[in-house]
Amino acid sequence: MKRDMLTIAALRKGCRAEAYAACGYNPGGDSSPFRNNFVQQFLEVGADIIVGSAFWKLIGEASTYDELLEIAKEVGQSTQALLP
C-alpha cells in the first residue's frame, strides 16, 4: 500500500491528487486510537491511513459516518427479528 501511495504521489506532478489507505471503521471505536501493529509498522495513522469517521468525512459529508451507523443499526434490528 505504501509503495502504491508513494507512486501516486510521484506521478501526480502538479495535479491535485491524494492517496490514502483507509479503514471504514475503527474496531475500538472512534474515541480510542486505531491499534493495528502491522499497519502501524508501515503507515502513519491520520497521515497515510484514514480510519473511521475521518475517512467518511473525507469522501462524504460531515454526517455520512453517523448516517451509515444508523443504517447499520436499522439493518441489524430488522435482521435480528428474522432469527429463530
Residue pairs with C-beta under 8 A, 6 or more apart in sequence:
1 21
1 42
1 43
2 21
2 42
2 43
2 48
4 19
5 19
5 20
5 21
5 48
8 17
8 19
9 19
20 48
20 49
20 50
20 55
20 58
21 39
21 43
21 48
21 49
21 50
22 49
22 50
22 51
22 55
23 34
23 39
23 49
23 50
23 51
23 52
23 55
24 52
24 55
24 56
25 51
25 52
26 32
26 34
26 51
26 52
28 34
28 35
30 52
30 53
33 45
34 45
34 49
34 51
34 52
39 45
39 49
42 48
43 49
45 51
46 54
50 58
52 65
53 65
53 66
56 64
56 65
56 68
57 64
57 65
